[in-house]
Amino acid sequence: MKTSELIGPALDWAVAKCEGFNAEWDDVFEDFWLEMGLRKYTRLGNYQPSEKWEQAGPIIERECIATYASGACSVAPKNPDYWVAEILDTAEMITQFGPTPLIAAMRAYVASKLGDEVEIPSELQP
């Protein structure tokens, strides 16, 4: 799946992968369980950096991700990708767009770590 199209649980799963969390599918709960180190587990549904500032904020700060409204912001209701996020990866500026600053920032983070295409588990495919 294109990184620029990731959204919701698929984007959150990709961010978790970038953060080094292990994810195991649980048929009973029909959700991924993330191993976050030191025997700490959480459901993917509880890990939503594409929606929760308290989870995305540390990533944005650590990775120095810049977010801003694009020039199309004045027509925001008509343009679903009016937020821009940029991250400098070695000598290359990676730019991603999204309907919210967090979605744009997390797409940029995933693109910087995993590239323009991400293999998403079938359970998270649209």
Beta strands, then each sheet from edge to edge (+ up, - down):
strand 1: 22-26
strand 2: 31-35
strand 3: 41-43
strand 4: 66-69
strand 5: 83-89
strand 6: 92-98
sheet 1: 1+ 2- 3+
sheet 2: 4+ 5- 6+
end
